[in-house]
Amino acid sequence: MPLADRALKGGAVVVTRFACRTRRDVLLMWWLHARVKPAVKARARGFLGGRLFIDWRARTVRSVTLWSDPAHLYSMGEVPQHIEAARVPRRRGIRTTCGIYTFEGECMTTMFGVPPNDKPAPLDLLEGEGCQQVMRNAGGAAAAS
């Protein structure tokens, strides 16, 4: 069932892997993410931040992004820079795969059956908290998305 049709809350984590053929392609993926990230921050609703993990030896780039609501992932379609950049891997022969991980419940409840508490989900925005505040509290650790 598509995310837009599901009543989800608690956010999502998106992991995209880029299996590059060359180190030059790894550098290209890094550059594209750095170039696109400001546009995503400006236009994509619910985007909290992201980071790249690069394995130079394996020529693999992983992008990990955080979203306050899984349905907001569709707002990436409103970011022309992302649409443009998303076409590059196929043209370069870079294999991609992507997974979306949604909130399944509070850790102790999900793993051990402890009764749920009323704490907000980890990716929910708290009252008065915006995306910039979230990233400031994380030390601005989001590198690229």
N, C-alpha and C positions, 0 to 999 in steps of 0.2 A: 504494500500500500504506500503510495507517495507521501512524503513528509507533509505536504500541504493539506492532505486529507486526514492526518492523524492529530489527535489532541495531545501533543507532547508539551512538557514543560521541563525546565531544568537544564536546558542548553544542549550543546553538541560539541564534539571534538571531531575534526576532519583531518585525516592523515592521507596525504597523497605521496606516492613514491614515484620518482623519476629514475628509471634505469638507463643511464647515459652510456653511449658507446665510447666517448672520449672524455678526457679531462676538460677539454675546451667546451664540450656540451655541459659539463657540470658548472663551469664558470658562467656559461650562458644562462642556465637555470637560475643561478644566484642573482645575476644581473637583472633578469626579467622580474624576479620576485621583488627585488629592491626598487625597481622602476614602477611596478604596479601597486605596491602596498599603499602609498599615499592616496591613490584613487579609490582603493577598496575602503580605506578608513573613512574617506569623505562620503562615499555613496552607498556602501553596503550596510543595511540596517542590521543591528545585532552583532556585528563583528567586534570582538573584544581584543583580538590580537593574534599574533602568530609568530612562529619561529622556524627557521630552516635547520636541519641536521644534515651535515654533509660527510659522507664517507668517501674520501678521495681515492683510496685503493680500490674499493668496489665500484667506484664511479656512480654512486647512488646519492640522490638528494631526496630528503623527506621534508615535506612541509606539514607542520602541525598548526592548525588554527582553532581558535575557541569562538563559539557562537552562543549568544544568550538565549536564542530560540532556534530550534532546528528549521522551522519554516523560513527563517530569514536567509537561509542558504540560497534561496531562489533570487535574492536581490543581487547576487553576483552577475546575473544576466543584465543588470542595469549599469554595469561598469564596462564601458567600451574597451578600456585598456586590458582588462582581464580577458574579454572575449578574443581580442587580438592575440594576446600572449598565449592563450590556450591552444591556438592553432600551431604554434611553433614546434612542440615536441614531435608531433606526427611527421611534420616535414623534415625533421632532423633524424628521424628513426629512433627517437627516445621512447621507450616503452613506459607507459604510465598505468598506475592502478590507484584507486582511491577508496577509502572506507569512511563511513560516517558512524560515529559512536554516540548514542544518545543516553541520557540519564536514565538509569534503571531503578534508582531509589537510593536512599541514604546507605552508606557503606555497611554499617552494622546490621541494618535490616536486611539488605540484599544478601550478605554473606552468611549471617548467623541467625537470622530470623528474629532479632531483637525488635520489639514493637517500635514503629516509626516515631520520630520526634517531629517537632514543628519547625526545625531549622530550615532556612532557605537552601535550595540546591546550590552547589559550588559555583555554577556559572550564571545564576540569577543575579540581576543587578539589584543592589540594595537601595532603599529609599535615599534619594539625593545623590546616588552614585552614577556617574556616566562612564563611558568607555575610557576617556582620558584619565579619570580618577583611578579606574581599575589598573591601567597600565602604570601609572605613577606609583601605586602601591606595590606593583610587581617590579619596581626598579626599572621600568621601561625595557623589560627583558625581551619584548617581542622584536625579533630581528627582521623577519620578512614573511610575507604570506603570498 
